[in-house]
Amino acid sequence: MTLEQIFSVLWKAGAVAEAVALAVFIYRRLYRTFPVFCVFLAWSLVSDVGASYAKSLLDTNGFFHFYLIEMTIDSLLEFGVLVELSLSVLRPFRNTLPRGAIVAVGIIIGLLCAAIWPFTKSPGFSGFTLESRLLIHLQQTFGILRILFFLILAGCSQLLSIGWRDRELQIATGLGIYSMASVAVSVIHTAQSAGPQYHLLDELAAVSYLCSLIYWIYSFAQADAARREFAPQMQSFLLSVAGTARSTRMALSNSAAPRDPDHRP
């Protein structure tokens, strides 16, 4: 079997796995809690099918631009998924959080992206075209971000009182599995010329994504675990953060309030 035939088999298996994962996700009504991730799964299925047809209709340059647009949309959806997962993790404490929590979470994740972006380079990076540099930045920045999110969530699981049966950690684990492979492949590709080994690495990345989909299918088919309360240390930390944010908001409101013109010191 040739590399092209293997890649075709992996693509078909991936498309089927995406469809099954989306079906199980909808059947379990998980879209109510994770609507952005549901859109991400649907988009992944549609974009993969579309990429198959685009590859047969477009030349190399046209398909590259198609892939760049697809990757940009992927990155935006992944950003939304990480914000959604962060807020879901904080769900037991959401009533105590300030109203702008979703904005704050988005800003924090955006700042992490901005911090990672300049370091996603490699030898010879300056010699690439602008489109190629943008693609590498998107692939590696959001890949590293997904890995960091998974590691932080898994490392703080005791404080956050979540386990492998919780949907948040299940989704983050699947993202982390294929992100580790995709980032490694992207880094190697930037220092590698096209050839059989180049496409072999693509197949390894496709295998890692297929493994993530299979893990999601298995996980989503299981009964959802009841969320537990945060550990006392995390509750104290969040209470202090919420109190600080509330005090800051009140101070800003008081300073912005109109003064009484008849007031005399």
BAVODREN-850541 format. One record per residue (C-alpha): z, x, y; residue number from 1; residue in three letters. Coordinates in Angstrom, 3 decimals, always signed. Layout:
% BAVODREN-850541
SITE          z          x          y   vexgu   bakol
SITE          Z          X          Y     NUM     ALA
...
END
This chain:
% BAVODREN-850541
SITE          z          x          y   vexgu   bakol
SITE     +0.000     +0.000     +0.000       1     MET
SITE     -0.990     +1.415     +3.401       2     THR
SITE     +1.280     +1.665     +6.434       3     LEU
SITE     -0.676     -1.113     +8.122       4     GLU
SITE     -0.173     -3.423     +5.129       5     GLN
SITE     +3.553     -2.613     +5.020       6     ILE
SITE     +3.854     -3.357     +8.723       7     PHE
SITE     +2.005     -6.665     +8.210       8     SER
SITE     +4.429     -7.650     +5.431       9     VAL
SITE     +7.414     -6.728     +7.611      10     LEU
SITE     +6.010     -8.725    +10.529      11     TRP
SITE     +5.520    -11.831     +8.368      12     LYS
SITE     +8.989    -11.467     +6.852      13     ALA
SITE    +10.441    -11.070    +10.336      14     GLY
SITE     +8.656    -14.177    +11.635      15     ALA
SITE     +9.918    -16.227     +8.671      16     VAL
SITE    +13.451    -14.868     +9.150      17     ALA
SITE    +13.333    -15.721    +12.879      18     GLU
SITE    +12.260    -19.275    +12.059      19     ALA
SITE    +15.034    -19.661     +9.461      20     VAL
SITE    +17.684    -18.181    +11.785      21     ALA
SITE    +16.612    -20.553    +14.567      22     LEU
SITE    +16.645    -23.528    +12.187      23     ALA
SITE    +20.149    -22.695    +10.903      24     VAL
SITE    +21.334    -22.122    +14.470      25     PHE
SITE    +20.074    -25.552    +15.546      26     ILE
SITE    +21.336    -27.244    +12.363      27     TYR
SITE    +24.832    -25.907    +13.056      28     ARG
SITE    +24.511    -27.179    +16.659      29     ARG
SITE    +25.371    -23.729    +17.942      30     LEU
SITE    +22.937    -24.227    +20.817      31     TYR
SITE    +25.692    -26.244    +22.510      32     ARG
SITE    +27.842    -23.123    +22.836      33     THR
SITE    +25.085    -20.503    +23.018      34     PHE
SITE    +22.024    -22.109    +24.656      35     PRO
SITE    +20.694    -18.813    +26.032      36     VAL
SITE    +20.839    -17.151    +22.617      37     PHE
SITE    +19.037    -20.166    +21.144      38     CYS
SITE    +16.272    -19.691    +23.734      39     VAL
SITE    +16.218    -15.980    +22.866      40     PHE
SITE    +15.650    -16.727    +19.172      41     LEU
SITE    +12.906    -19.253    +20.003      42     ALA
SITE    +11.248    -16.827    +22.413      43     TRP
SITE    +11.384    -14.008    +19.826      44     SER
SITE     +9.560    -16.193    +17.315      45     LEU
SITE     +6.933    -17.374    +19.799      46     VAL
SITE     +6.362    -13.907    +21.291      47     SER
SITE     +6.007    -12.250    +17.868      48     ASP
SITE     +3.410    -14.808    +16.794      49     VAL
SITE     +1.671    -14.442    +20.146      50     GLY
SITE     +1.686    -10.637    +19.860      51     ALA
SITE     -0.079    -10.877    +16.508      52     SER
SITE     -2.935    -12.864    +18.037      53     TYR
SITE     -2.997    -10.784    +21.218      54     ALA
SITE     -3.372     -7.591    +19.194      55     LYS
SITE     -6.542     -8.933    +17.587      56     SER
SITE     -8.000    -10.231    +20.876      57     LEU
SITE     -7.091     -7.509    +23.379      58     LEU
SITE     -7.973     -3.845    +23.623      59     ASP
SITE     -5.285     -1.156    +23.558      60     THR
SITE     -4.710     -1.232    +27.316      61     ASN
SITE     -4.624     -5.037    +27.445      62     GLY
SITE     -2.179     -5.273    +24.563      63     PHE
SITE     +0.069     -2.667    +26.200      64     PHE
SITE     +0.333     -4.804    +29.335      65     HIS
SITE     +0.979     -7.874    +27.172      66     PHE
SITE     +3.774     -5.994    +25.402      67     TYR
SITE     +5.255     -4.828    +28.716      68     LEU
SITE     +5.443     -8.420    +29.992      69     ILE
SITE     +6.952     -9.530    +26.691      70     GLU
SITE     +9.557     -6.749    +26.861      71     MET
SITE    +10.461     -7.696    +30.441      72     THR
SITE    +11.122    -11.308    +29.426      73     ILE
SITE    +13.061    -10.071    +26.391      74     ASP
SITE    +15.258     -7.930    +28.629      75     SER
SITE    +16.012    -10.804    +31.008      76     LEU
SITE    +16.958    -13.067    +28.106      77     LEU
SITE    +19.128    -10.354    +26.563      78     GLU
SITE    +20.907     -9.969    +29.898      79     PHE
SITE    +21.604    -13.719    +29.838      80     GLY
SITE    +22.803    -13.524    +26.225      81     VAL
SITE    +25.331    -10.796    +27.082      82     LEU
SITE    +26.656    -12.820    +30.026      83     VAL
SITE    +26.865    -15.891    +27.792      84     GLU
SITE    +28.728    -13.984    +25.056      85     LEU
SITE    +31.153    -12.516    +27.601      86     SER
SITE    +32.042    -15.954    +28.955      87     LEU
SITE    +32.340    -17.360    +25.432      88     SER
SITE    +34.778    -14.584    +24.504      89     VAL
SITE    +36.866    -15.559    +27.540      90     LEU
SITE    +36.689    -19.254    +26.622      91     ARG
SITE    +40.416    -19.645    +25.677      92     PRO
SITE    +41.275    -18.363    +29.144      93     PHE
SITE    +38.441    -19.899    +31.141      94     ARG
SITE    +40.578    -22.461    +33.014      95     ASN
SITE    +42.641    -19.637    +34.470      96     THR
SITE    +39.671    -17.537    +35.570      97     LEU
SITE    +38.329    -17.865    +39.128      98     PRO
SITE    +35.293    -20.074    +39.737      99     ARG
SITE    +33.029    -17.088    +40.315     100     GLY
SITE    +33.762    -15.563    +36.897     101     ALA
SITE    +30.178    -15.993    +35.700     102     ILE
SITE    +28.903    -14.201    +38.802     103     VAL
SITE    +31.445    -11.418    +38.346     104     ALA
SITE    +30.456    -10.943    +34.695     105     VAL
SITE    +26.771    -10.851    +35.658     106     GLY
SITE    +27.457     -8.243    +38.354     107     ILE
SITE    +29.435     -6.058    +35.942     108     ILE
SITE    +26.665     -6.131    +33.334     109     ILE
SITE    +24.083     -5.516    +36.064     110     GLY
SITE    +26.030     -2.477    +37.270     111     LEU
SITE    +26.123     -1.144    +33.702     112     LEU
SITE    +22.329     -1.515    +33.534     113     CYS
SITE    +21.988     +0.324    +36.833     114     ALA
SITE    +24.247     +3.122    +35.569     115     ALA
SITE    +22.306     +3.542    +32.300     116     ILE
SITE    +18.800     +3.238    +33.792     117     TRP
SITE    +18.504     +6.745    +35.372     118     PRO
SITE    +19.507     +8.468    +32.124     119     PHE
SITE    +16.851     +6.823    +29.938     120     THR
SITE    +14.447     +9.735    +30.194     121     LYS
SITE    +13.099    +12.465    +27.944     122     SER
SITE    +11.108    +15.717    +28.192     123     PRO
SITE     +7.682    +14.990    +29.646     124     GLY
SITE     +8.829    +11.636    +31.039     125     PHE
SITE     +7.358    +12.377    +34.488     126     SER
SITE     +3.924    +12.803    +32.929     127     GLY
SITE     +3.814     +9.186    +31.686     128     PHE
SITE     +2.176     +6.362    +33.588     129     THR
SITE     +4.306     +4.050    +35.719     130     LEU
SITE     +3.933     +1.239    +33.152     131     GLU
SITE     +4.961     +3.549    +30.292     132     SER
SITE     +8.022     +4.758    +32.204     133     ARG
SITE     +9.027     +1.160    +32.946     134     LEU
SITE     +8.669     +0.236    +29.262     135     LEU
SITE    +10.819     +3.171    +28.166     136     ILE
SITE    +13.465     +2.314    +30.753     137     HIS
SITE    +13.584     -1.313    +29.570     138     LEU
SITE    +13.691     -0.437    +25.869     139     GLN
SITE    +16.386     +2.213    +26.124     140     GLN
SITE    +18.504     +0.708    +28.915     141     THR
SITE    +18.941     -2.688    +27.281     142     PHE
SITE    +19.174     -1.136    +23.817     143     GLY
SITE    +22.065     +1.082    +24.932     144     ILE
SITE    +23.627     -1.879    +26.754     145     LEU
SITE    +23.552     -3.982    +23.565     146     ARG
SITE    +25.131     -1.137    +21.586     147     ILE
SITE    +27.896     -0.660    +24.181     148     LEU
SITE    +28.586     -4.395    +24.236     149     PHE
SITE    +28.902     -4.488    +20.445     150     PHE
SITE    +31.169     -1.417    +20.342     151     LEU
SITE    +33.427     -2.751    +23.117     152     ILE
SITE    +33.664     -6.185    +21.519     153     LEU
SITE    +34.378     -4.742    +18.066     154     ALA
SITE    +36.836     -2.190    +19.457     155     GLY
SITE    +38.755     -4.809    +21.466     156     CYS
SITE    +38.607     -7.472    +18.745     157     SER
SITE    +42.365     -7.333    +18.130     158     GLN
SITE    +43.192     -7.832    +21.811     159     LEU
SITE    +40.585    -10.593    +22.113     160     LEU
SITE    +41.749    -12.202    +18.826     161     SER
SITE    +38.234    -12.409    +17.396     162     ILE
SITE    +36.979    -11.425    +13.961     163     GLY
SITE    +33.777    -11.247    +11.957     164     TRP
SITE    +33.831    -15.026    +11.452     165     ARG
SITE    +33.661    -15.639    +15.202     166     ASP
SITE    +30.162    -16.360    +16.484     167     ARG
SITE    +30.489    -14.004    +19.453     168     GLU
SITE    +31.078    -10.969    +17.244     169     LEU
SITE    +28.433    -12.114    +14.747     170     GLN
SITE    +25.774    -12.303    +17.460     171     ILE
SITE    +26.870     -8.993    +19.005     172     ALA
SITE    +26.829     -7.290    +15.585     173     THR
SITE    +23.264     -8.403    +14.921     174     GLY
SITE    +22.213     -7.132    +18.344     175     LEU
SITE    +23.982     -3.830    +17.715     176     GLY
SITE    +22.405     -3.258    +14.283     177     ILE
SITE    +18.790     -3.283    +15.422     178     TYR
SITE    +19.570     -1.758    +18.837     179     SER
SITE    +20.803     +1.472    +17.262     180     MET
SITE    +17.528     +1.851    +15.402     181     ALA
SITE    +15.306     +0.721    +18.289     182     SER
SITE    +16.905     +3.131    +20.791     183     VAL
SITE    +16.599     +6.035    +18.336     184     ALA
SITE    +12.939     +5.195    +17.677     185     VAL
SITE    +12.197     +4.863    +21.405     186     SER
SITE    +13.764     +8.264    +22.147     187     VAL
SITE    +11.807     +9.956    +19.339     188     ILE
SITE     +8.567     +8.249    +20.382     189     HIS
SITE     +8.715     +9.749    +23.872     190     THR
SITE     +8.466    +13.241    +22.369     191     ALA
SITE     +6.033    +12.346    +19.605     192     GLN
SITE     +2.270    +11.920    +19.482     193     SER
SITE     +0.634     +8.939    +17.798     194     ALA
SITE     +0.088     +9.255    +14.057     195     GLY
SITE     +1.379     +8.086    +10.655     196     PRO
SITE     +4.956     +9.227    +11.373     197     GLN
SITE     +4.851     +7.429    +14.737     198     TYR
SITE     +4.077     +4.089    +13.086     199     HIS
SITE     +6.501     +4.806    +10.219     200     LEU
SITE     +9.332     +4.837    +12.761     201     LEU
SITE     +8.126     +1.495    +14.092     202     ASP
SITE     +8.441     +0.122    +10.572     203     GLU
SITE    +12.007     +1.427    +10.314     204     LEU
SITE    +12.843     -0.373    +13.566     205     ALA
SITE    +11.227     -3.537    +12.158     206     ALA
SITE    +13.366     -3.215     +9.009     207     VAL
SITE    +16.544     -2.945    +11.122     208     SER
SITE    +15.572     -6.100    +13.044     209     TYR
SITE    +14.904     -7.901     +9.764     210     LEU
SITE    +18.365     -6.855     +8.557     211     CYS
SITE    +19.885     -8.314    +11.743     212     SER
SITE    +18.056    -11.604    +11.185     213     LEU
SITE    +19.228    -11.797     +7.569     214     ILE
SITE    +22.793    -11.094     +8.731     215     TYR
SITE    +22.511    -13.854    +11.342     216     TRP
SITE    +21.151    -16.338     +8.802     217     ILE
SITE    +24.046    -15.630     +6.455     218     TYR
SITE    +26.648    -15.700     +9.246     219     SER
SITE    +25.381    -18.866    +10.942     220     PHE
SITE    +25.308    -20.683     +7.600     221     ALA
SITE    +29.070    -20.188     +7.276     222     GLN
SITE    +31.645    -22.508     +8.809     223     ALA
SITE    +32.710    -21.635    +12.331     224     ASP
SITE    +36.171    -20.091    +12.726     225     ALA
SITE    +38.700    -21.690    +15.065     226     ALA
SITE    +39.265    -19.587    +18.166     227     ARG
SITE    +42.695    -18.041    +18.439     228     ARG
SITE    +44.679    -17.320    +21.562     229     GLU
SITE    +44.415    -13.866    +23.107     230     PHE
SITE    +46.951    -11.181    +22.304     231     ALA
SITE    +49.882    -11.113    +24.782     232     PRO
SITE    +48.642     -7.841    +26.312     233     GLN
SITE    +45.217     -9.335    +27.054     234     MET
SITE    +46.762    -12.530    +28.434     235     GLN
SITE    +48.911    -10.498    +30.828     236     SER
SITE    +45.910     -8.459    +31.933     237     PHE
SITE    +43.729    -11.521    +32.567     238     LEU
SITE    +46.544    -13.284    +34.405     239     LEU
SITE    +46.940    -10.313    +36.724     240     SER
SITE    +43.171    -10.163    +37.316     241     VAL
SITE    +43.016    -13.903    +37.995     242     ALA
SITE    +46.008    -13.680    +40.332     243     GLY
SITE    +44.485    -10.795    +42.267     244     THR
SITE    +41.171    -12.610    +42.593     245     ALA
SITE    +42.905    -15.788    +43.769     246     ARG
SITE    +44.964    -13.894    +46.360     247     SER
SITE    +41.862    -12.119    +47.650     248     THR
SITE    +39.951    -15.394    +47.930     249     ARG
SITE    +42.817    -17.048    +49.826     250     MET
SITE    +43.107    -14.097    +52.201     251     ALA
SITE    +39.377    -14.204    +52.921     252     LEU
SITE    +39.536    -17.972    +53.465     253     SER
SITE    +42.426    -17.630    +55.909     254     ASN
SITE    +40.702    -14.857    +57.852     255     SER
SITE    +37.520    -16.944    +58.105     256     ALA
SITE    +39.334    -20.125    +59.204     257     ALA
SITE    +38.625    -21.213    +62.829     258     PRO
SITE    +41.421    -20.473    +65.266     259     ARG
SITE    +43.082    -23.137    +67.436     260     ASP
SITE    +41.790    -22.568    +70.992     261     PRO
SITE    +45.071    -23.861    +72.394     262     ASP
SITE    +47.080    -21.433    +70.318     263     HIS
SITE    +49.021    -18.876    +72.356     264     ARG
SITE    +50.781    -15.888    +70.887     265     PRO
END
